[in-house]
Amino acid sequence: FACRGPACYRPAGPCGPFRVFRNQLPRRNDTYPEEPPPEEPPPGPAPAPPRRLGSGAALCRVCGCLGPRCCGRCRRAAYCGPEHQALDWRSGHRRSCGQHAAGDDSADAIPEHNEFLFPEYEILIEPEEPEFPADSADDEQGAEDTSKDVKEQEELGAASIAAFQSLDEETLEAMAKHETEEDKIFQMFKKQVAAEPEQIVRYCRGGEGPLWVSGENRPEEKDIPNCVCGAKRIFEFQIMPQLLNHLQVDSLGESIDWGTLVVYTCADSCGGGNEYLEEFIWKQDYSM
């Protein structure tokens, strides 16, 4: 879960505006069948587009939870409580309330509220392909870089020397070493992401560690708290920055942002019955 408001945003470190929860059921349970449904659709004509059920529990138009309250004017819009009813009223229900003909089920559909809900998508799960060999395009780019105008490079070099003349040798050496390591880490991140540019989640429980975007602000073992059951937490998956584009919240300084979000979960997969157990999330930003 994430707050999309800038008031909850923290530049780096654990959690920030993010919370992550885990819930698991045994294979045999009272909610889902033991065997998964077939991936291929059944043969025959395509089913008719789904319509809202004429009976059953009313759901909140804002969050989809149980909606025992309803709009006092149209008597059709359901809400979980007064907060979401007021939020929906300000966000458009005031204009549309009562305008639809009786029996028009489309008026009851949950609206798109981009002000406070994220858009929903289906996530496709695919194994990652092995690392591919270096592309010849990298070699072409390198040749192009070395063929730049010599005079321009000399002018830039002179300006850089003038800017760093006031720094002592130890500081310059530390800065150069830091930049070299940061460049190497970020280039490795870019190379890995280039193979799957649309990837939003990297899952690798108990295997190799996360793909970091920077050498800074990495958690140490002491920074990752144990589970409530006492077991250690291990890396399970990370959320990639590409997701920001799909969620339409990639305005720097105005909303949430990250380089990567790394989730650590209980190594023993302890059960909590029907309860959600909070796990640990680490937010890493791009290096400054």
Secondary structure, DSSP 8 states (H G I E B T S, - for coil): -B--SGGG--SSEE-TTB--EE----SS-SSS-SS---SS--SSS--------SSS--B-TTT-SB--EE-TTTS--EESSHHHHHHHIIIIIHHHTT-S-TT-GGGGS----TTT-------------------HHHHHHHHHHHTS-HHHHHHHHHHHHHHHTTS-HHHHHHHHHHHHHHHHHHHHHHHHHHHSTT--EEE-TTSS----S-SSS---GGGS---TTS--EEEEEEE-TTHHHHHT---TTTS---SEEEEEEETT----TTS-EE-EEEEE----
